[in-house]
Amino acid sequence: MNISRSYSSAVRDDAARATEHRIIDAAERLFLENGYGATTVTMIAAAAQVSKQTVYNSCGSKAELLKRLYDVRLVGDDEPIAFGDRPEIREMEALTDPRALLVAYGRVGGVLLQRLGPLLSVIIAGAHAGDPDLVRHLQTTDAERLIGAAGVAARLTELNALRPGLSEDRARDIIWTMNSVPVWTELTTGRGWSVDEYANWIGTAFADLLLPRD
């Protein structure tokens, strides 16, 4: 084994990751300050103190950079571990008490919206204004969120936990609608709820709506 070559490769990898972090952080700051459409790759490069070509080499086009930023914020880091394989998700999926499962899901949702809520608000605004990049991005993230909601609804079906008369599809739609940026924004920004208050409420609300009433 060539130790010198391995060390050099590791140094290059660390430098590349550090550069990507600077680009992602700069892009997020500018997207939140100026909006997606008004932010250019030139502006991102200047804020990250790199060349435009470095931005393209590291993260791709502006649309690809937005997706990379979203994915990193979704999981909380840039480690190559899928969201569904994260320990907190595995622990939640292993729960057999339906109310505990929904409370845990609410906590996870609160954490995710804390990371992604401001960025998603920018994306939603831009999509509604007709930006094609953001329309496509919002369609993708909404579909991913629907898959997550469907997984929780399916788990409740496995546990025979849905209240009488409530179908799995309807449970999925309730989860998908409530666990959304507009609801989170209205309560945290509009009404001043803390992240913990939102997370605690959403889990309890899921349980009250989806599980049998005592």
N, C-alpha and C positions, 0 to 999 in steps of 0.2 A: 504493500500500500504506500502510495506517495503522500506522506503526511503534509508536505509543503503545498502540494497541489490541492489537497482536500481543504486545507486551511484557507488558501486563497479563494477557493470556490465558496466557502462559508462566508468569508468577508464580503464577497461580491453579492451573495444572496441577502445578507443583512443590509447592505447598502441599498439594494434594490427595494427591499421592503420599507426601509426608512424613507426613501424617495416617494414610494407609493403612498405612505401614510401622510406625507406633507401635501401631496397632490389631493388626496381625498379630503383632508381637513380643510384645505384652501377652497376646494370646490363646494363643500358643504357650507362654509361660512358665506361664500359669495352667492350661492343659490338662495340662502335664507335672507341675505341682505338685499339682493337685487332682483331675485326671481330667476328662473331657469333661462328664459328667453333672452334676458338682458345680460347674462353672464357669458363671456366668450372664453374659448380655450386660451387665448392670449392673456386674458385677465387671470385665469387660474394659474397659468405658468408663472406669471409675474408674482402672484401671491405666494406660490410655492417655491419661488426662487430657482426655477428650472426653465429649460427651453420648451417651446411648444412641441418640438419633436419628442422630447422626453415624456411629455404628457401622453402623446399618442403611443409611444413605445411602451409605456408603463400601463396605461389604462384604456387605450383605444380612443374612439371618438367621444364627443361630449355625451352622447346618449349611452355609450358603453361605460363611461366613467360614472354617470348617474346610477346605472345598475350596479356597478361595483361598490359604490358608496352605500347604496341601499342594502346590498347583501352583507357588507361588513358590519353595518349598524344593526342589522337584523340579528345576527348571532353574537355581536359584541366584540368580535376580534377577527383577525384574518387567518386563523388556523383552518386547515382543510378538513374540517369536521362538519358534516351535514347538520342542519338544524334539528332534524328528527333524531339524530344520534347524540345530541347534547345530553349530559347527565340529568339536567332539570326536566327535560322532556321525557326521557326514559322513566324517571321516577314518577312523573305525573301519569304516564300511560299505564304504569303498573298498579295504580290505585284501584281498589275494588269497591270502595265506598263512593257512591255517585255524588253525594254532596261534597265530599272531600276532593273528588276529581274536578268538579266545577269550580270550587274555590281556588284550587291550584291553577286551573286554567285561567281564571280571572287574574291571579297574581302574575302569571306569565304574560298575559295580555297587557297588564299595566306596565311591566318592564319594557315590553316591546314598543308600546306607544310612547313611553318616555324617551326612548332612543330615536324613534322614527316619526313621531307625531308632527313636529315642526316641518320636517322635510316633506312628509306626505301632504301636509296642508299646502305647501308650495306646488307640489305635483298636481294636486286636485285642482287648484286654482288655474294652473297653466293648461291642464287638460280641458277644463270647462271653457277656456278661452280659445281652444282649438289647436294648441300646439301638437303636431303629430307625434313627436317623440314622447310627450307626456301622456297623450291618449293611449299609445301603445304600452307605455310603462304602467299606467294605471290599470289597464285591462289585465296585464300580467300579474300585478300584485293583488288585484281583486280576486283573480282566479286562484292564486296561491292561498289567499286567505279563506276562500271558499273550501278549498281542499282541507285546510286545517279544521274548519268548522264541521265539515262532513266527517272527519275522523273522530271528533269528540261525540257527535251524534251517533255514529256507528258504535262507539264504545258504550254509550248509554244503552243502546239497543242490546248489545251483548250482555250487559248487566241486567237486562229486563227492568230498566229503571225509568223509562219515559212514562209520564202520566197518561192515564187512559185517554184514548182519542187523539193523541198527538203522534203524528207520523214522524219517522226519522228525517224525511226531507223537510218537513215544517220545522223541526227542531234545528236542523242545519241552518235554515234561513233565519231563524230567530238569533242564533249565535252569531252568524255572519253580520247581521244588521246591527246588533247591539255592540259587538266588539269592533267598532269602526272609528275612524278619525273624527267624523262629525260629532258623534256622541262624546268621545273623549275631549274634544275641543270645547264643546258647550259646557261641560262640567268643570274642566280644569281651568281653561282660560276665561270662559264666560261666567262661571259661578265660583271660581276660586277654590275648587277642590284640590287637595293634595294628591300626589300620585298614589299614596297608600289608601287614601279614602276612595279613590276611583277603583283601585284594584279590589279592595274589600267589597265594595258595593256591587261591582259587575259579577263577581263570583256568586254572591248571595242572590242577586237578581236572576242569574241563570238558573240556580237551584229552584227558586220560587216559581219560575215560569215553566221549567221543563220536567220537574219531578212531581210525583203524586202529592197532592195536598193532604195534610194531616186532617 
